[in-house]
Amino acid sequence: MSQPHDRGGWPTEEPISQEEHVLSDWERRVDAMHNVLSEKGLRRTDEMRRAIESLDPETYEACSYYERWTAALEILLLEKGVITSDELDHKFEEVQSQVRS
């Protein structure tokens, strides 16, 4: 059975849009973090692919390209012990409270 990342005409026969789009600030930040973590040896292409492909189909389909990268980086950094779930949750709450202010 095909997985969501194995597009090959799934879920429809419509071609995948290859149009360029202007990156938003958060997408640029994710791209920069991706590059820095690569330079530091904390992220490899094969690891990113595995992490992205490990997302459940519903999450994979609901996420944009850079949202998948963000989820994959989270998976890898947690696996490698670079950050803990508690640290991540704390930072998320901190950012959410700044957004609400």
Secondary structure as a PSIPRED ss2 file (coil, helix, strand):
# PSIPRED VFORMAT (PSIPRED V4.0)

   1 M C   1.000  0.000  0.000
   2 S C   1.000  0.000  0.000
   3 Q C   1.000  0.000  0.000
   4 P C   1.000  0.000  0.000
   5 H C   1.000  0.000  0.000
   6 D C   1.000  0.000  0.000
   7 R C   1.000  0.000  0.000
   8 G C   1.000  0.000  0.000
   9 G C   1.000  0.000  0.000
  10 W C   1.000  0.000  0.000
  11 P C   1.000  0.000  0.000
  12 T C   1.000  0.000  0.000
  13 E C   1.000  0.000  0.000
  14 E C   1.000  0.000  0.000
  15 P C   1.000  0.000  0.000
  16 I C   1.000  0.000  0.000
  17 S C   1.000  0.000  0.000
  18 Q C   1.000  0.000  0.000
  19 E C   1.000  0.000  0.000
  20 E C   1.000  0.000  0.000
  21 H C   1.000  0.000  0.000
  22 V C   1.000  0.000  0.000
  23 L C   1.000  0.000  0.000
  24 S C   1.000  0.000  0.000
  25 D H   0.000  1.000  0.000
  26 W H   0.000  1.000  0.000
  27 E H   0.000  1.000  0.000
  28 R H   0.000  1.000  0.000
  29 R H   0.000  1.000  0.000
  30 V H   0.000  1.000  0.000
  31 D H   0.000  1.000  0.000
  32 A H   0.000  1.000  0.000
  33 M H   0.000  1.000  0.000
  34 H H   0.000  1.000  0.000
  35 N H   0.000  1.000  0.000
  36 V H   0.000  1.000  0.000
  37 L H   0.000  1.000  0.000
  38 S H   0.000  1.000  0.000
  39 E H   0.000  1.000  0.000
  40 K C   1.000  0.000  0.000
  41 G C   1.000  0.000  0.000
  42 L C   1.000  0.000  0.000
  43 R C   1.000  0.000  0.000
  44 R C   1.000  0.000  0.000
  45 T H   0.000  1.000  0.000
  46 D H   0.000  1.000  0.000
  47 E H   0.000  1.000  0.000
  48 M H   0.000  1.000  0.000
  49 R H   0.000  1.000  0.000
  50 R H   0.000  1.000  0.000
  51 A H   0.000  1.000  0.000
  52 I H   0.000  1.000  0.000
  53 E H   0.000  1.000  0.000
  54 S C   1.000  0.000  0.000
  55 L C   1.000  0.000  0.000
  56 D C   1.000  0.000  0.000
  57 P H   0.000  1.000  0.000
  58 E H   0.000  1.000  0.000
  59 T H   0.000  1.000  0.000
  60 Y H   0.000  1.000  0.000
  61 E H   0.000  1.000  0.000
  62 A H   0.000  1.000  0.000
  63 C C   1.000  0.000  0.000
  64 S C   1.000  0.000  0.000
  65 Y H   0.000  1.000  0.000
  66 Y H   0.000  1.000  0.000
  67 E H   0.000  1.000  0.000
  68 R H   0.000  1.000  0.000
  69 W H   0.000  1.000  0.000
  70 T H   0.000  1.000  0.000
  71 A H   0.000  1.000  0.000
  72 A H   0.000  1.000  0.000
  73 L H   0.000  1.000  0.000
  74 E H   0.000  1.000  0.000
  75 I H   0.000  1.000  0.000
  76 L H   0.000  1.000  0.000
  77 L H   0.000  1.000  0.000
  78 L H   0.000  1.000  0.000
  79 E H   0.000  1.000  0.000
  80 K C   1.000  0.000  0.000
  81 G C   1.000  0.000  0.000
  82 V C   1.000  0.000  0.000
  83 I C   1.000  0.000  0.000
  84 T C   1.000  0.000  0.000
  85 S H   0.000  1.000  0.000
  86 D H   0.000  1.000  0.000
  87 E H   0.000  1.000  0.000
  88 L H   0.000  1.000  0.000
  89 D H   0.000  1.000  0.000
  90 H H   0.000  1.000  0.000
  91 K H   0.000  1.000  0.000
  92 F H   0.000  1.000  0.000
  93 E H   0.000  1.000  0.000
  94 E H   0.000  1.000  0.000
  95 V H   0.000  1.000  0.000
  96 Q H   0.000  1.000  0.000
  97 S H   0.000  1.000  0.000
  98 Q H   0.000  1.000  0.000
  99 V H   0.000  1.000  0.000
 100 R H   0.000  1.000  0.000
 101 S C   1.000  0.000  0.000
